Amino acid sequence: MRHYDDEDGTQAEIRELIVEIKNDVERLNIAADQLEVPDDIKHMIASLADKISGISSLMH
């Protein structure tokens, strides 16, 4: 993967936002388990988490 100069901090900001989104999805997943959310919504949360992890791995 090519690495770009990050003089304006854009890449660092993107990485930080991805970490925050991953944390939000994790909290959402925990809340869904505690509130007995239907399985189809739990699957959507898991799918979202997988996509975020995929984006995160592309950033490294």
N, C-alpha and C positions, 0 to 999 in steps of 0.2 A: 504494500500500500504506500502511496506517495504521501509524504509529510509536507505540509505547507508551512511557510513562515506564519506565525500567529501574532504579528506585531500588534494588531488591534484587539487581541484576546477573544476573537470569535470562536475558535475551536475550543478553547478552555471553557467558554460560556456554554457552548453546546454540550460538552461533556458534563458540566455541572447540572444543566437542566435535565439531561438524561438520568443522572443519578437521583435527582429529586423526583422525577416521574417514576422511576423504579421503586423508590421508597413509598410514593403515594399508592402505586398499584399493590404493593405488599400490604399496606395498611387496609386498602380496600378489600383485598383477599381475606385478611383476618376478620374484618367486619362482616363480610359475606358469610363466613363460617359461623360466626357468633350469632348472626341474625337469621340463620337458616334460610338463606337466599336460595331460590330455585337453582337446580343444577345447570340449566342452560345459561343462566347469568354467570355462574361460577366458571363455566367453560369459556365464556366470552372474556372474563377477567384473565383467565389463564392464557388465552390466545393473545390478548393485549400484552401480557407480561413477556410472552415468547417473542413477539415482534420487537418490543423495546430491547430485550436482550440481544436480538439480532442486530439492531441498529447500534447498540453499544459495542458489540464485538467488531463492527465495521469501523468504528471510530479509533480503534487502537492500531 
